[in-house]
Amino acid sequence: MSPTRPLPPTMPVVKVSTRGDYASRALLSLALHSDEGGPTSVRDIAERTGLPQPYLEQILLALKGAGLVHSKRGVGGGYVLARTPEEISLSDIVSAVDGPIVAGDFGQPHTDGACDHEGQCVLLAVWDDVGEHMRRYLEAATLADIVSMAKGQGKWPSEVATTPSVTPPWASGS
């Protein structure tokens, strides 16, 4: 496990969608029960996680399309992880159901400074930076890390003692 740095406590709120949360919970459930052998039915995942089964079915199809799970049809069918938990990042999961991880749907900053409106370019660059921080954070966290925390074997994010700088490197306070 590589060392990860949590986002600064004063970082603007960037939300993971309900789909991203549900997809993460579904894969966590598969990982926690992977030693049981064989596929896990959508019904079992829904019961264990408290997620609505019809919505979960749509999410699992998206995860299958992204290559994160394999499915087996018929009696005894269900879903299994397509890769080990160490090879699946939270970024992989969220991106599979939500698309690219960004701070907002604002577009890319203009690099030549020719903006349509006052301040637009600089703010687009700031939002892009916020999205990049979130991407890196979620890329560093694997499903195995989350399994470890869920089993009480790893530290939760709030228990990590390191506190990174809250000032962006480009800000005047650095």
TAHU-V598765 format. One record per backbone hydrogen bond with DSSP energy under -0.5 kcal/mol. NH is the residue of the N-H (numbers start at 1). CO is the residue of the C=O. If there is no record, write none. Layout:
{{NH & CO} {NH & CO}}
//
This chain:
{{6 & 4} {11 & 8} {21 & 17} {22 & 18} {23 & 19} {24 & 20} {25 & 21} {26 & 22} {27 & 23} {28 & 24} {29 & 25} {30 & 26} {31 & 27} {32 & 28} {33 & 29} {34 & 31} {36 & 33} {37 & 34} {40 & 79} {45 & 41} {46 & 42} {47 & 43} {48 & 44} {49 & 45} {50 & 46} {51 & 46} {56 & 52} {57 & 53} {58 & 54} {59 & 55} {60 & 56} {61 & 57} {62 & 58} {63 & 59} {64 & 60} {65 & 61} {66 & 62} {67 & 64} {68 & 63} {69 & 63} {70 & 80} {72 & 78} {77 & 74} {78 & 72} {79 & 40} {80 & 70} {82 & 68} {83 & 68} {87 & 84} {88 & 85} {89 & 87} {90 & 138} {90 & 141} {91 & 138} {93 & 89} {94 & 90} {95 & 91} {96 & 92} {97 & 93} {97 & 94} {98 & 94} {99 & 95} {102 & 100} {106 & 104} {115 & 113} {120 & 117} {123 & 119} {124 & 120} {125 & 121} {126 & 122} {127 & 123} {128 & 124} {129 & 125} {130 & 126} {131 & 127} {132 & 128} {133 & 129} {134 & 130} {135 & 131} {136 & 132} {137 & 133} {138 & 134} {139 & 135} {140 & 136} {141 & 137} {142 & 140} {143 & 85} {143 & 88} {144 & 85} {146 & 142} {147 & 143} {148 & 144} {149 & 145} {150 & 146} {151 & 147} {152 & 149} {153 & 148} {154 & 148} {159 & 156} {160 & 156} {160 & 157} {164 & 162} {168 & 166} {171 & 168} {174 & 171}}
//
